[in-house]
Amino acid sequence: MGKLSAFILVLFLAGLSLFAIYNKETITVTIPFSAAYEVPKFSLVLFSIAVGVLVSLIFFAVRDTKRFIDNWQYQKKQRQDIKVQGLYSKAVNAILAHNEEAAREALEGILAEEPDHIDALLRLGDIYAAQEDSQKANSYYQKAKMIDPKNLETLFAIERLLENTMRWSDALKYIDDILEIDDENLSAMYRKRDILEKQGRWDDLVYLQKSILKNEHTEKDKRREQRNLIGYKYEYGRHSLETSQLEKAKKAFKTVLRIDKDFVPATLGLAEVMLREGESEEAVNLLEKAYANSSSKIILARLEDLLISLGEPARLITIYKEGISRNPDDPVTKFFLGKLYYRLEMIDDAFETLFGMDTLGMAYPELHQLLGNIYLRRNQPEKAVIEYRMVINARKPLMFAYCCGKCRSSSAEWSGRCSVCKQWDTYQFNLEGMCAPTQAGLTVGR
């Protein structure tokens, strides 16, 4: 004890003694449910002070003990966090290196330290999902979901697992849960769109696609999704046509054409509806007008089939000639006219139309096959042989494949949507060799 402290203590005791000398009165203290006692007033004051000091000492002792415990727990948590972070970094690096065993060991070490570590649970689930162990993957995902039921990453992981096991309805429920939490989540909308496509639910897809379009941010993305919306409206019409719901199909196709008047699949679909309703002339007029506006050879081929089936080849020839007069440099229309003459057994007209189109070269093997056939019909086998030699495979029937203008994939059959890039209204005749030839093609004029 320092000298100053000793001096203060002496002064304090002297003061107490002085107060004790001059304050000898007693006071009666009655203890509840007990006897009454006579005690010096000054003794009572000293006792009260002592009790107060004791209470203060207890309070400060409890406070300091709590601080010590809290500090110890904080330091322990810091050490644990550092260890967990180190293990998680190790696990991530192992995952990137495709070392699943090391990653699993590190992640399990994390759960031993911190059982509620959501990221570790999710990564373990991902590892087992990649190994196609759906049961273990789901168990880890469900544990993460129990910890935080509204964690979007967890919900997406479970949905993805359900989708991989083709449980479409259950996957859609999880996507709807995500959209209830975040109704503008585009990733969830894209996932839902993929599933609805697999299920062929085109009506629901149109409604969903409108929400996607509304929530897209950039103009580029909006244009892309607008195109998709047109495509899904077309698919709804096509499905309605296949199920003989002609009114729904007609309404859908007309809606598409109001948005994009040059959308060829919708034009063909609407013409098919008209034919099924017995309105052949209206169908011809529709296709003729669409061809005049778009110069689409797909529409032209359909118009050719239709007019020939209706017994009006002269009208078709007029349409071809008008197309050539509008665009004299278009060799394709001229080729189609020559092919039509050949189809109608008008051999001389076919030869006059096709002869001299050598500028098309080997990109049009069908031209040389047609000319070879014409030479045979005109009893000129030597010239026919020359033309056949210019054909890649002379044994093939006269066929055209279709080529996607977007991804350059080829197809033997026409469709409103490319089966590879999933874009609509991209197929065209592969006359110019843009795509690799397919094993089979579509017979011209069929």
MILO-689275 format. One record per residue (C-alpha): residue number from 0; x, y, z; residue in three letters. Coordinates in nm, 4 decimals. Example, Ala and Ser with C-alpha at 12.3 -4.5 7.8 and 13.67 -1.06 7.14 Angstrom:
BEGIN
resi | u | v | w | resn
0 | 1.2300 | -0.4500 | 0.7800 | ALA
1 | 1.3670 | -0.1060 | 0.7140 | SER
This chain:
BEGIN
resi | u | v | w | resn
0 | 0.0000 | 0.0000 | 0.0000 | MET
1 | 0.1421 | 0.3423 | -0.0921 | GLY
2 | 0.2092 | 0.6185 | 0.1588 | LYS
3 | -0.0697 | 0.8348 | 0.0172 | LEU
4 | -0.3191 | 0.5489 | 0.0466 | SER
5 | -0.2082 | 0.4822 | 0.4055 | ALA
6 | -0.2414 | 0.8498 | 0.4907 | PHE
7 | -0.5940 | 0.8648 | 0.3441 | ILE
8 | -0.6920 | 0.5480 | 0.5349 | LEU
9 | -0.5616 | 0.6987 | 0.8627 | VAL
10 | -0.7611 | 1.0165 | 0.7996 | LEU
11 | -1.0693 | 0.8111 | 0.7261 | PHE
12 | -1.0365 | 0.6050 | 1.0473 | LEU
13 | -0.9721 | 0.9213 | 1.2503 | ALA
14 | -1.2838 | 1.0747 | 1.1071 | GLY
15 | -1.4846 | 0.7666 | 1.1947 | LEU
16 | -1.3509 | 0.7743 | 1.5526 | SER
17 | -1.4455 | 1.1400 | 1.5858 | LEU
18 | -1.7959 | 1.0689 | 1.4623 | PHE
19 | -1.8217 | 0.7747 | 1.7050 | ALA
20 | -1.7256 | 0.9971 | 2.0032 | ILE
21 | -1.9883 | 1.2572 | 1.9303 | TYR
22 | -2.2643 | 1.0163 | 1.8142 | ASN
23 | -2.3348 | 0.7712 | 2.0973 | LYS
24 | -2.7103 | 0.7635 | 2.0548 | GLU
25 | -2.8812 | 0.4299 | 1.9984 | THR
26 | -3.1577 | 0.3359 | 1.7603 | ILE
27 | -3.4099 | 0.0544 | 1.7748 | THR
28 | -3.3937 | -0.1779 | 1.4777 | VAL
29 | -3.6844 | -0.4189 | 1.4376 | THR
30 | -3.6224 | -0.7251 | 1.2255 | ILE
31 | -3.9418 | -0.8548 | 1.0571 | PRO
32 | -4.0897 | -1.1581 | 1.2327 | PHE
33 | -3.8193 | -1.1296 | 1.5022 | SER
34 | -3.7151 | -0.9250 | 1.8086 | ALA
35 | -3.6134 | -0.5564 | 1.8227 | ALA
36 | -3.2543 | -0.4553 | 1.8941 | TYR
37 | -3.0936 | -0.1435 | 2.0339 | GLU
38 | -2.7823 | -0.0566 | 1.8308 | VAL
39 | -2.5650 | 0.2536 | 1.8188 | PRO
40 | -2.6683 | 0.4806 | 1.5365 | LYS
41 | -2.3106 | 0.5082 | 1.4138 | PHE
42 | -2.2715 | 0.1288 | 1.4043 | SER
43 | -2.5787 | 0.1083 | 1.1818 | LEU
44 | -2.4246 | 0.3619 | 0.9451 | VAL
45 | -2.1003 | 0.1672 | 0.9315 | LEU
46 | -2.2892 | -0.1566 | 0.8666 | PHE
47 | -2.4863 | 0.0025 | 0.5854 | SER
48 | -2.1652 | 0.1301 | 0.4290 | ILE
49 | -2.0083 | -0.2150 | 0.4566 | ALA
50 | -2.3109 | -0.3787 | 0.2905 | VAL
51 | -2.3007 | -0.1230 | 0.0122 | GLY
52 | -1.9312 | -0.1805 | -0.0452 | VAL
53 | -1.9888 | -0.5578 | -0.0498 | LEU
54 | -2.2706 | -0.5273 | -0.3037 | VAL
55 | -2.0504 | -0.3074 | -0.5232 | SER
56 | -1.7663 | -0.5560 | -0.5010 | LEU
57 | -1.9986 | -0.8398 | -0.6013 | ILE
58 | -2.1347 | -0.6351 | -0.8968 | PHE
59 | -1.7913 | -0.5489 | -1.0246 | PHE
60 | -1.6725 | -0.9058 | -0.9752 | ALA
61 | -1.9662 | -1.0392 | -1.1818 | VAL
62 | -1.9076 | -0.7769 | -1.4503 | ARG
63 | -1.5391 | -0.8522 | -1.4796 | ASP
64 | -1.6057 | -1.2252 | -1.4851 | THR
65 | -1.8587 | -1.1796 | -1.7674 | LYS
66 | -1.6120 | -0.9674 | -1.9614 | ARG
67 | -1.3477 | -1.2332 | -1.9183 | PHE
68 | -1.5826 | -1.5093 | -2.0372 | ILE
69 | -1.7044 | -1.3017 | -2.3340 | ASP
70 | -1.3494 | -1.2185 | -2.4358 | ASN
71 | -1.2475 | -1.5830 | -2.4065 | TRP
72 | -1.5451 | -1.6926 | -2.6178 | GLN
73 | -1.4726 | -1.4203 | -2.8766 | TYR
74 | -1.1114 | -1.5305 | -2.9073 | GLN
75 | -1.2222 | -1.8915 | -2.9348 | LYS
76 | -1.4746 | -1.7969 | -3.2086 | LYS
77 | -1.2043 | -1.6032 | -3.3917 | GLN
78 | -0.9746 | -1.9037 | -3.3853 | ARG
79 | -1.2609 | -2.1234 | -3.5037 | GLN
80 | -1.3506 | -1.8810 | -3.7849 | ASP
81 | -0.9907 | -1.8683 | -3.9012 | ILE
82 | -0.9760 | -2.2470 | -3.9051 | LYS
83 | -1.3107 | -2.2757 | -4.0866 | VAL
84 | -1.2076 | -2.0128 | -4.3424 | GLN
85 | -0.8847 | -2.1965 | -4.4063 | GLY
86 | -1.0678 | -2.5256 | -4.4553 | LEU
87 | -1.3221 | -2.3640 | -4.6861 | TYR
88 | -1.0486 | -2.2069 | -4.9009 | SER
89 | -0.8824 | -2.5472 | -4.9182 | LYS
90 | -1.2117 | -2.7073 | -5.0195 | ALA
91 | -1.2773 | -2.4488 | -5.2927 | VAL
92 | -0.9274 | -2.4947 | -5.4336 | ASN
93 | -0.9748 | -2.8711 | -5.4299 | ALA
94 | -1.3074 | -2.8373 | -5.6126 | ILE
95 | -1.1458 | -2.6184 | -5.8781 | LEU
96 | -0.8736 | -2.8807 | -5.9145 | ALA
97 | -1.1406 | -3.1546 | -5.9457 | HIS
98 | -1.0040 | -3.3226 | -5.6333 | ASN
99 | -1.3403 | -3.4181 | -5.4842 | GLU
100 | -1.1914 | -3.6386 | -5.2121 | GLU
101 | -0.9795 | -3.3551 | -5.0662 | ALA
102 | -1.2704 | -3.1151 | -5.0979 | ALA
103 | -1.5054 | -3.3506 | -4.9169 | ARG
104 | -1.2540 | -3.4032 | -4.6363 | GLU
105 | -1.2099 | -3.0268 | -4.5870 | ALA
106 | -1.5852 | -2.9623 | -4.5954 | LEU
107 | -1.6555 | -3.2352 | -4.3432 | GLU
108 | -1.3869 | -3.0772 | -4.1217 | GLY
109 | -1.5794 | -2.7503 | -4.1417 | ILE
110 | -1.9027 | -2.9206 | -4.0342 | LEU
111 | -1.7205 | -3.0781 | -3.7397 | ALA
112 | -1.6316 | -2.7271 | -3.6242 | GLU
113 | -1.9514 | -2.5549 | -3.7359 | GLU
114 | -2.2446 | -2.7894 | -3.8145 | PRO
115 | -2.4607 | -2.5016 | -3.9429 | ASP
116 | -2.2148 | -2.3835 | -4.2083 | HIS
117 | -2.4534 | -2.3470 | -4.5063 | ILE
118 | -2.1851 | -2.3046 | -4.7728 | ASP
119 | -2.0113 | -2.6253 | -4.6645 | ALA
120 | -2.3415 | -2.8139 | -4.6762 | LEU
121 | -2.4157 | -2.6796 | -5.0235 | LEU
122 | -2.0723 | -2.7632 | -5.1617 | ARG
123 | -2.0953 | -3.1164 | -5.0251 | LEU
124 | -2.4363 | -3.1473 | -5.1862 | GLY
125 | -2.2886 | -3.0255 | -5.5149 | ASP
126 | -2.0108 | -3.2845 | -5.4978 | ILE
127 | -2.2546 | -3.5708 | -5.4459 | TYR
128 | -2.4891 | -3.4316 | -5.7113 | ALA
129 | -2.2008 | -3.4315 | -5.9616 | ALA
130 | -2.1398 | -3.7952 | -5.8682 | GLN
131 | -2.5121 | -3.8624 | -5.9345 | GLU
132 | -2.5680 | -3.9601 | -5.5713 | ASP
133 | -2.8994 | -3.7773 | -5.5472 | SER
134 | -2.9906 | -3.9135 | -5.2051 | GLN
135 | -2.6790 | -3.7817 | -5.0287 | LYS
136 | -2.6889 | -3.4567 | -5.2213 | ALA
137 | -3.0491 | -3.4004 | -5.1194 | ASN
138 | -2.9709 | -3.4750 | -4.7530 | SER
139 | -2.7091 | -3.1987 | -4.7428 | TYR
140 | -2.9327 | -2.9556 | -4.9305 | TYR
141 | -3.2217 | -3.0235 | -4.6945 | GLN
142 | -2.9991 | -2.9624 | -4.3898 | LYS
143 | -2.9042 | -2.6261 | -4.5385 | ALA
144 | -3.2711 | -2.5506 | -4.6030 | LYS
145 | -3.3614 | -2.6276 | -4.2400 | MET
146 | -3.1005 | -2.3744 | -4.1235 | ILE
147 | -3.2241 | -2.1000 | -4.3575 | ASP
148 | -3.5500 | -2.1845 | -4.5408 | PRO
149 | -3.5324 | -1.8685 | -4.7540 | LYS
150 | -3.1756 | -1.9032 | -4.8753 | ASN
151 | -3.2060 | -1.8725 | -5.2548 | LEU
152 | -2.8854 | -2.0631 | -5.3288 | GLU
153 | -3.0195 | -2.3586 | -5.1326 | THR
154 | -3.3545 | -2.3504 | -5.3103 | LEU
155 | -3.1833 | -2.3307 | -5.6490 | PHE
156 | -2.9614 | -2.6269 | -5.5587 | ALA
157 | -3.2604 | -2.8438 | -5.4620 | ILE
158 | -3.4481 | -2.7368 | -5.7752 | GLU
159 | -3.1495 | -2.8235 | -5.9925 | ARG
160 | -3.1263 | -3.1671 | -5.8316 | LEU
161 | -3.4961 | -3.2305 | -5.8922 | LEU
162 | -3.4597 | -3.1172 | -6.2515 | GLU
163 | -3.1668 | -3.3555 | -6.3054 | ASN
164 | -3.3845 | -3.6412 | -6.1840 | THR
165 | -3.6678 | -3.5217 | -6.4145 | MET
166 | -3.9060 | -3.4485 | -6.1275 | ARG
167 | -4.0481 | -3.1502 | -6.3119 | TRP
168 | -4.3500 | -3.0822 | -6.0915 | SER
169 | -4.1440 | -3.0798 | -5.7706 | ASP
170 | -3.8822 | -2.8598 | -5.9362 | ALA
171 | -4.1523 | -2.6110 | -6.0365 | LEU
172 | -4.2701 | -2.5915 | -5.6751 | LYS
173 | -3.9235 | -2.4857 | -5.5597 | TYR
174 | -3.9010 | -2.2303 | -5.8393 | ILE
175 | -4.2352 | -2.0874 | -5.7299 | ASP
176 | -4.0980 | -2.0683 | -5.3735 | ASP
177 | -3.8035 | -1.8678 | -5.5053 | ILE
178 | -4.0341 | -1.6341 | -5.6959 | LEU
179 | -4.2440 | -1.5808 | -5.3838 | GLU
180 | -3.9282 | -1.4571 | -5.2085 | ILE
181 | -3.8011 | -1.2616 | -5.5118 | ASP
182 | -4.0647 | -1.2148 | -5.7816 | ASP
183 | -3.8133 | -1.0455 | -6.0147 | GLU
184 | -3.5555 | -1.3243 | -6.0091 | ASN
185 | -3.4709 | -1.3817 | -6.3753 | LEU
186 | -3.2656 | -1.6956 | -6.3071 | SER
187 | -3.5724 | -1.8610 | -6.1545 | ALA
188 | -3.7845 | -1.7476 | -6.4483 | MET
189 | -3.5357 | -1.8945 | -6.6969 | TYR
190 | -3.5381 | -2.2256 | -6.5072 | ARG
191 | -3.9156 | -2.2295 | -6.5031 | LYS
192 | -3.9244 | -2.1520 | -6.8736 | ARG
193 | -3.6991 | -2.4482 | -6.9536 | ASP
194 | -3.9226 | -2.6853 | -6.7594 | ILE
195 | -4.2436 | -2.5517 | -6.9132 | LEU
196 | -4.0869 | -2.6009 | -7.2564 | GLU
197 | -4.0073 | -2.9628 | -7.1757 | LYS
198 | -4.3691 | -3.0086 | -7.0688 | GLN
199 | -4.5040 | -2.8320 | -7.3772 | GLY
200 | -4.7077 | -2.5879 | -7.1680 | ARG
201 | -4.7044 | -2.3108 | -7.4290 | TRP
202 | -4.9937 | -2.1115 | -7.2846 | ASP
203 | -4.8165 | -2.0843 | -6.9483 | ASP
204 | -4.4930 | -2.0058 | -7.1310 | LEU
205 | -4.6456 | -1.7046 | -7.3039 | VAL
206 | -4.7586 | -1.5650 | -6.9686 | TYR
207 | -4.4176 | -1.6311 | -6.8088 | LEU
208 | -4.2302 | -1.4849 | -7.1046 | GLN
209 | -4.4156 | -1.1562 | -7.0595 | LYS
210 | -4.2812 | -1.1388 | -6.7029 | SER
211 | -3.9296 | -1.2139 | -6.8254 | ILE
212 | -3.9550 | -0.9392 | -7.0853 | LEU
213 | -4.0801 | -0.6956 | -6.8209 | LYS
214 | -3.7860 | -0.7650 | -6.5886 | ASN
215 | -3.5030 | -0.7635 | -6.8435 | GLU
216 | -3.2687 | -0.4676 | -6.8000 | HIS
217 | -3.0801 | -0.3951 | -7.1210 | THR
218 | -3.2274 | -0.3169 | -7.4617 | GLU
219 | -3.0336 | -0.6046 | -7.6145 | LYS
220 | -3.1871 | -0.8504 | -7.3684 | ASP
221 | -3.5322 | -0.7012 | -7.4206 | LYS
222 | -3.5043 | -0.7495 | -7.7974 | ARG
223 | -3.3956 | -1.1102 | -7.7479 | ARG
224 | -3.6825 | -1.1866 | -7.5129 | GLU
225 | -3.9314 | -1.0093 | -7.7379 | GLN
226 | -3.8244 | -1.2492 | -8.0110 | ARG
227 | -3.8722 | -1.5400 | -7.7713 | ASN
228 | -4.2191 | -1.4137 | -7.6830 | LEU
229 | -4.3119 | -1.4190 | -8.0513 | ILE
230 | -4.1727 | -1.7710 | -8.0757 | GLY
231 | -4.3745 | -1.8980 | -7.7801 | TYR
232 | -4.6917 | -1.7421 | -7.9198 | LYS
233 | -4.6202 | -1.9288 | -8.2419 | TYR
234 | -4.5617 | -2.2542 | -8.0520 | GLU
235 | -4.8944 | -2.2073 | -7.8769 | TYR
236 | -5.0598 | -2.1671 | -8.2157 | GLY
237 | -4.8778 | -2.4682 | -8.3585 | ARG
238 | -4.9818 | -2.6830 | -8.0624 | HIS
239 | -5.3416 | -2.5642 | -8.0989 | SER
240 | -5.3302 | -2.6545 | -8.4691 | LEU
241 | -5.1946 | -3.0015 | -8.3941 | GLU
242 | -5.4771 | -3.0570 | -8.1439 | THR
243 | -5.7367 | -2.9259 | -8.3946 | SER
244 | -5.8183 | -2.6167 | -8.1895 | GLN
245 | -5.8413 | -2.4068 | -8.5042 | LEU
246 | -5.9803 | -2.0875 | -8.3512 | GLU
247 | -5.7048 | -2.0713 | -8.0910 | LYS
248 | -5.4455 | -2.1476 | -8.3557 | ALA
249 | -5.5768 | -1.8786 | -8.5900 | LYS
250 | -5.5820 | -1.6192 | -8.3123 | LYS
251 | -5.2268 | -1.7055 | -8.2068 | ALA
252 | -5.0864 | -1.6936 | -8.5612 | PHE
253 | -5.2581 | -1.3627 | -8.6335 | LYS
254 | -5.1191 | -1.2192 | -8.3094 | THR
255 | -4.7685 | -1.3192 | -8.4152 | VAL
256 | -4.8113 | -1.1658 | -8.7611 | LEU
257 | -4.9381 | -0.8399 | -8.6125 | ARG
258 | -4.6114 | -0.8185 | -8.4197 | ILE
259 | -4.3890 | -0.9476 | -8.7021 | ASP
260 | -4.5565 | -0.9630 | -9.0433 | LYS
261 | -4.2568 | -1.1476 | -9.1929 | ASP
262 | -4.2585 | -1.4351 | -8.9429 | PHE
263 | -4.2684 | -1.7220 | -9.1937 | VAL
264 | -4.3747 | -2.0084 | -8.9576 | PRO
265 | -4.6843 | -1.8130 | -8.8477 | ALA
266 | -4.7738 | -1.7414 | -9.2113 | THR
267 | -4.7526 | -2.1113 | -9.2961 | LEU
268 | -4.9485 | -2.1984 | -8.9821 | GLY
269 | -5.2273 | -1.9533 | -9.0625 | LEU
270 | -5.2453 | -2.0853 | -9.4207 | ALA
271 | -5.2798 | -2.4394 | -9.2818 | GLU
272 | -5.5668 | -2.3269 | -9.0587 | VAL
273 | -5.7413 | -2.1735 | -9.3595 | MET
274 | -5.6972 | -2.4952 | -9.5574 | LEU
275 | -5.8481 | -2.7014 | -9.2770 | ARG
276 | -6.1412 | -2.4625 | -9.2659 | GLU
277 | -6.1920 | -2.5116 | -9.6402 | GLY
278 | -6.0717 | -2.1621 | -9.7335 | GLU
279 | -5.8222 | -2.2607 | -10.0037 | SER
280 | -5.8400 | -1.9336 | -10.1957 | GLU
281 | -5.7780 | -1.7319 | -9.8793 | GLU
282 | -5.4770 | -1.9525 | -9.8026 | ALA
283 | -5.3336 | -1.8998 | -10.1512 | VAL
284 | -5.3869 | -1.5242 | -10.1281 | ASN
285 | -5.2177 | -1.5154 | -9.7885 | LEU
286 | -4.9125 | -1.7052 | -9.9128 | LEU
287 | -4.8947 | -1.5042 | -10.2350 | GLU
288 | -4.9043 | -1.1743 | -10.0461 | LYS
289 | -4.6474 | -1.2980 | -9.7925 | ALA
290 | -4.4133 | -1.4068 | -10.0719 | TYR
291 | -4.4459 | -1.0717 | -10.2461 | ALA
292 | -4.3527 | -0.8946 | -9.9213 | ASN
293 | -4.0753 | -1.1225 | -9.7999 | SER
294 | -3.9481 | -1.3144 | -10.1076 | SER
295 | -3.9236 | -1.6175 | -9.8772 | SER
296 | -3.8414 | -1.9326 | -10.0724 | LYS
297 | -3.9971 | -2.1410 | -9.7935 | ILE
298 | -4.3308 | -1.9689 | -9.8562 | ILE
299 | -4.2770 | -2.0048 | -10.2298 | LEU
300 | -4.2257 | -2.3812 | -10.1996 | ALA
301 | -4.5446 | -2.4148 | -9.9939 | ARG
302 | -4.7331 | -2.2005 | -10.2433 | LEU
303 | -4.6091 | -2.4253 | -10.5225 | GLU
304 | -4.7360 | -2.7385 | -10.3494 | ASP
305 | -5.0707 | -2.5788 | -10.2757 | LEU
306 | -5.1382 | -2.4415 | -10.6255 | LEU
307 | -5.0372 | -2.7665 | -10.7904 | ILE
308 | -5.2659 | -2.9605 | -10.5564 | SER
309 | -5.5447 | -2.7182 | -10.6507 | LEU
310 | -5.4713 | -2.7663 | -11.0208 | GLY
311 | -5.3543 | -2.4090 | -11.0845 | GLU
312 | -4.9971 | -2.4400 | -11.2191 | PRO
313 | -5.0497 | -2.1470 | -11.4595 | ALA
314 | -5.1107 | -1.9143 | -11.1664 | ARG
315 | -4.7940 | -2.0434 | -11.0051 | LEU
316 | -4.5908 | -1.9815 | -11.3188 | ILE
317 | -4.7212 | -1.6248 | -11.3222 | THR
318 | -4.6116 | -1.5778 | -10.9612 | ILE
319 | -4.2622 | -1.7067 | -11.0462 | TYR
320 | -4.2309 | -1.4801 | -11.3469 | LYS
321 | -4.3464 | -1.1788 | -11.1464 | GLU
322 | -4.0870 | -1.2623 | -10.8814 | GLY
323 | -3.8133 | -1.2802 | -11.1481 | ILE
324 | -3.9264 | -0.9506 | -11.3002 | SER
325 | -3.9071 | -0.7845 | -10.9589 | ARG
326 | -3.5594 | -0.9244 | -10.9012 | ASN
327 | -3.3910 | -1.0325 | -11.2254 | PRO
328 | -3.0657 | -1.1099 | -11.0401 | ASP
329 | -3.2299 | -1.3702 | -10.8164 | ASP
330 | -3.1126 | -1.7087 | -10.9531 | PRO
331 | -3.3024 | -1.9059 | -10.6909 | VAL
332 | -3.6467 | -1.8039 | -10.8159 | THR
333 | -3.5353 | -1.8792 | -11.1709 | LYS
334 | -3.4159 | -2.2189 | -11.0575 | PHE
335 | -3.7503 | -2.2824 | -10.8876 | PHE
336 | -3.9323 | -2.1900 | -11.2082 | LEU
337 | -3.7183 | -2.4308 | -11.4099 | GLY
338 | -3.7802 | -2.7009 | -11.1518 | LYS
339 | -4.1537 | -2.6343 | -11.1756 | LEU
340 | -4.1451 | -2.6672 | -11.5560 | TYR
341 | -3.9662 | -2.9992 | -11.5158 | TYR
342 | -4.2212 | -3.1107 | -11.2582 | ARG
343 | -4.5008 | -3.0239 | -11.5013 | LEU
344 | -4.3282 | -3.2180 | -11.7838 | GLU
345 | -4.2626 | -2.8899 | -11.9705 | MET
346 | -3.9145 | -3.0068 | -12.0641 | ILE
347 | -3.8284 | -2.7445 | -12.3258 | ASP
348 | -3.9377 | -2.4591 | -12.1001 | ASP
349 | -3.7409 | -2.6108 | -11.8135 | ALA
350 | -3.4269 | -2.6350 | -12.0311 | PHE
351 | -3.4651 | -2.2799 | -12.1598 | GLU
352 | -3.4997 | -2.1514 | -11.8039 | THR
353 | -3.2159 | -2.3506 | -11.6487 | LEU
354 | -2.9601 | -2.3492 | -11.9305 | PHE
355 | -2.6924 | -2.0904 | -11.8821 | GLY
356 | -2.7186 | -2.0758 | -11.5029 | MET
357 | -2.3623 | -2.2089 | -11.4710 | ASP
358 | -2.2692 | -1.9057 | -11.2672 | THR
359 | -2.4319 | -2.0840 | -10.9737 | LEU
360 | -2.1531 | -2.3423 | -10.9870 | GLY
361 | -2.1154 | -2.6420 | -10.7623 | MET
362 | -2.3071 | -2.4712 | -10.4814 | ALA
363 | -2.6162 | -2.5945 | -10.6660 | TYR
364 | -2.5667 | -2.9645 | -10.7404 | PRO
365 | -2.9444 | -2.9925 | -10.7838 | GLU
366 | -2.9205 | -2.7671 | -11.0908 | LEU
367 | -2.6848 | -3.0080 | -11.2625 | HIS
368 | -2.9014 | -3.3025 | -11.1663 | GLN
369 | -3.2033 | -3.1313 | -11.3175 | LEU
370 | -3.0121 | -3.0504 | -11.6335 | LEU
371 | -2.8896 | -3.4089 | -11.6497 | GLY
372 | -3.2465 | -3.5357 | -11.6236 | ASN
373 | -3.3565 | -3.2924 | -11.8955 | ILE
374 | -3.0780 | -3.4035 | -12.1277 | TYR
375 | -3.1852 | -3.7635 | -12.0785 | LEU
376 | -3.5446 | -3.6717 | -12.1622 | ARG
377 | -3.4125 | -3.5013 | -12.4756 | ARG
378 | -3.2083 | -3.8088 | -12.5741 | ASN
379 | -2.8723 | -3.6421 | -12.5127 | GLN
380 | -2.7034 | -3.8921 | -12.2775 | PRO
381 | -2.3502 | -3.7572 | -12.3317 | GLU
382 | -2.4460 | -3.4158 | -12.2015 | LYS
383 | -2.6457 | -3.5776 | -11.9219 | ALA
384 | -2.3325 | -3.7627 | -11.8082 | VAL
385 | -2.1383 | -3.4356 | -11.7968 | ILE
386 | -2.4032 | -3.2803 | -11.5741 | GLU
387 | -2.4258 | -3.5847 | -11.3479 | TYR
388 | -2.0519 | -3.5787 | -11.2922 | ARG
389 | -2.0942 | -3.2360 | -11.1398 | MET
390 | -2.3372 | -3.3697 | -10.8824 | VAL
391 | -2.1920 | -3.4854 | -10.5526 | ILE
392 | -2.4022 | -3.8000 | -10.5499 | ASN
393 | -2.6018 | -3.8569 | -10.8666 | ALA
394 | -2.7898 | -4.1508 | -10.7128 | ARG
395 | -2.9699 | -3.9222 | -10.4689 | LYS
396 | -3.3185 | -3.8025 | -10.5598 | PRO
397 | -3.3556 | -3.4278 | -10.6148 | LEU
398 | -3.3561 | -3.3018 | -10.2599 | MET
399 | -3.2984 | -2.9852 | -10.0606 | PHE
400 | -3.1910 | -2.9749 | -9.7030 | ALA
401 | -3.2670 | -2.6811 | -9.4775 | TYR
402 | -3.0060 | -2.4589 | -9.3190 | CYS
403 | -3.0360 | -2.2512 | -9.0020 | CYS
404 | -2.9312 | -1.8955 | -9.0732 | GLY
405 | -2.8174 | -1.8515 | -8.7123 | LYS
406 | -2.6113 | -2.1556 | -8.6179 | CYS
407 | -2.5546 | -2.3047 | -8.9656 | ARG
408 | -2.6914 | -2.6435 | -8.8647 | SER
409 | -2.8756 | -2.8427 | -9.1300 | SER
410 | -3.1973 | -3.0379 | -9.1161 | SER
411 | -3.3741 | -3.2769 | -9.3507 | ALA
412 | -3.7131 | -3.1401 | -9.2487 | GLU
413 | -3.8430 | -2.7888 | -9.2157 | TRP
414 | -3.9502 | -2.6645 | -8.8742 | SER
415 | -4.0527 | -2.3293 | -8.7351 | GLY
416 | -3.7708 | -2.3590 | -8.4815 | ARG
417 | -3.4129 | -2.4760 | -8.5158 | CYS
418 | -3.3555 | -2.7901 | -8.3110 | SER
419 | -2.9953 | -2.6872 | -8.2327 | VAL
420 | -2.9909 | -2.3163 | -8.1439 | CYS
421 | -3.3631 | -2.3046 | -8.0541 | LYS
422 | -3.4231 | -1.9894 | -8.2588 | GLN
423 | -3.7413 | -1.9396 | -8.4572 | TRP
424 | -3.7865 | -1.8577 | -8.8260 | ASP
425 | -3.4260 | -1.9340 | -8.9186 | THR
426 | -3.4559 | -2.2271 | -9.1611 | TYR
427 | -3.4024 | -2.1628 | -9.5295 | GLN
428 | -3.3162 | -2.3817 | -9.8244 | PHE
429 | -2.9517 | -2.4844 | -9.8215 | ASN
430 | -2.9064 | -2.3904 | -10.1871 | LEU
431 | -2.5909 | -2.1891 | -10.1415 | GLU
432 | -2.4092 | -2.4512 | -9.9355 | GLY
433 | -2.4059 | -2.2511 | -9.6121 | MET
434 | -2.4518 | -2.5703 | -9.4108 | CYS
435 | -2.3012 | -2.9144 | -9.4339 | ALA
436 | -2.5295 | -3.1544 | -9.6230 | PRO
437 | -2.7499 | -3.3904 | -9.4254 | THR
438 | -2.7930 | -3.7592 | -9.4787 | GLN
439 | -3.1356 | -3.6989 | -9.6250 | ALA
440 | -3.3229 | -3.4051 | -9.7663 | GLY
441 | -3.6638 | -3.2859 | -9.8651 | LEU
442 | -3.7775 | -3.3739 | -10.2151 | THR
443 | -3.8288 | -3.0572 | -10.4153 | VAL
444 | -4.1881 | -2.9795 | -10.4927 | GLY
445 | -4.3212 | -3.2496 | -10.2670 | ARG
